[in-house]
Amino acid sequence: MKWNTALFLILVTTTVVLATRDGVREPRAERGREVYDQYCLRCHGYDGSGGKGPYDIRGREVWKKSPRELIRVLAFGASGRTVYGEPGVRLGMPPAPYSNEDLAAVAMYAMQHIGGRTVKISAKDVALVKSDQRKTLKDDTARGSTAR
């Protein structure tokens, strides 16, 4: 009888440990999907196909590059192409209004589900990209003002 009890306790403990470990990762993956559904889905669709023009993001170079590029686009937005021949009308993506943690989660989700790559992205990575981009913008502005 003691052997059965010990075996039962080992099985229960293993199940709890595995469930807890998976549970730690799952909320982040779930949050990435939630942010994608809230912010990205309406233009890019479930699989990134999103229709014609700039809304179709499948096969874009960003999926092959460093995840920093996707973070930059999510955090600062992207300019778009002219709308189907209409002069002066441009499409673009505004910056995603989310926390660094949420941006990391959605970047990981999009990289996996659209880009086909599994990457690890943290809130710290997002903060570093934002800091680098702001520094670049500040340097560009300073150079532009001294060149006049």
Residue, then its C-alpha position, 0 to 999 in steps of 0.5 A: m500500500k505504501w508503494n501505491t501512495a508514494l507513486f500517487l504522490i510522485l505523479v501528483t507532484t510531477t503534474v503540479v510542477l509541469a502545470t505550473r511551469d506551463g502556466v507561467r508561459e501561457p499567460r504571456a502567450e495568451r496576452g500576446r494573442e489578446v494584444y494582436d486581436q485588439y490592435c493588429l487583427r483588424c488590419h492584418g487579419y489572423d494570419g497576417s494576410g489582411g487583404k491587399g496592399p500594406y495590410d498583407i504582412r506575410g513574407r515581409e523582411v521584418w520576419k527575417k530580421s532581428p526581432r528589434e525591427l518588429i519591436r521598433v515598428l510596434a513601438f513607433g509605427a510605420s509609414g505606409r505606401t500611397v493608397y492604390g494610386e490616390p495621390g497624397v493619401r498614405l496608409g501607415m501604422p500608428p504606434a501601438p499604445y501598450s506597455n513594454e511587457d505587452l509589446a514584447a508579448v505581441a512581438m513574440y506572438a506575431m513572430q511565431h504565428i506570422g513570421g514562423r520564428t520562435v524568439k524570446i523578447s522581454a520588456k527590457d528588450v522593448a525598453l532598449v529598442k525604444s531608448d536606441q530609437r529615441k537617441t537616433l531621432k534626437d541625433d538626427t534632429a540635432r544634425g538637421s538643425t545644425a545643417r541649416 
